[in-house]
Amino acid sequence: MTNATKTLAIIFAGTLALALATSWSWSTTSSAAFQEDLLAVDTSAVQAVRIEHPGSPTVRLEKMEDGWSVVPADTSVTYPANSNAVRQLLGTLPTLQVSAVATRQPDKHPRYGVDSTGTTITMLGADDQELGQLLVGRTQIRRRQSGGQRQNPMQRRRRPGTPVTYVRTPDRPDVYSVEQPLRSLTNRSLEDWRDKQIWALDRSRIQRIDVRYPADSSFTIRRAVRSDTSAAPDAWVSDGDTLSRSDVSSMIETLSAPEADGFAERRTPEALGKPLYTIRLHLSQQESGSTRTLRLRPDSAGGHYLATADDYPYVAELQTSRWDRSVLQGRTAFLRGE
């Protein structure tokens, strides 16, 4: 081997060693970033969550003694928050795992929606101490790559149709992709964060339902007892007639846990007139409180009933079509055979 050949061999070996060292160093750094949680927050220490989205009012969720509340930014009024939605938020964001690095260049932030158009979510501890912050950008559905495009191993492992969301922490330029749809958390309005359940009852505790309609169309249905010899077990009867089990079941499913579709913010229960429909549930003794009463009035705008209930401080909006179909039917509608 000539001296020139030896020199070339040494140069090649040195270049290869340098490339391997650089690759190992980058791989180690990249792997460490991938293993790190984006929002490493102890959720037990979270006392409030602030959600800021351009063009929408800031939403603040606060932890109270009896659960979570949602607080509008422009008022001191608080509302009970949807506990399932808050639980989903706290269970999702701190556990997000990086799937890939989308870019490290700040000038590409608008492309991924992690600039001023993104949603900023801040988790706060005692005295509003900032525990962590995440900027959530766009979500896209991963499409199948054409056969001519080369894919890295990470891309090949992802199935077509996988939702990918782009995120970053405000103090760093790096944009990461996470295989998680986050729109249901970031795009919620203040009303969407509110608890919309009027009450929740064990269906088996409902023993009788009084339905008061206009004129002479009111009626009562009740759970059958042993003296109703012609009725099957777990049947419902009205004036001696056995009712359709499927129709009554649909009615009870709605009445046991009625949920608002929205709220009439500028209306108060005291200011509303006489109800058009009144529905009273009579409960077994095991249930706290012997009755639950729901009063409905047509909304002048159409499409909703304005609903009020005992010990319920809000005016709920209930979708007319759904309630007309499942609850507000005449007695004869429940006599249909199965």
ABEGO torsion letter per residue (X at the ends): XBAAAAAAAAAAAAAAAAAAAAAAAAAAAAAAAAABBABBBBAAABABBBBBBBGBBBBBBBBBAAEBBBBBAABABBBBBBAAAAAAAAAAAAABBBABBABABAAAAAAAGABAABBBBBBBBBGGBBAEBBBBBBBBBBBBBBAABBBBAAAAABBBGBBBBBBBBAABABBBBBBBBAAAAAABBAAAABBABABBBBAAABABBBBBBBEAABBBBBBBBAABAABBBGBBBBGGBBBBAAAAAAAAAAAABBBBABBBAABBAAABBBBABBBBBBBBAABBEABBBBBBBBBAAEGBBBBBBBGBABBBBBBAAAAAAAABBBAAAAABBX
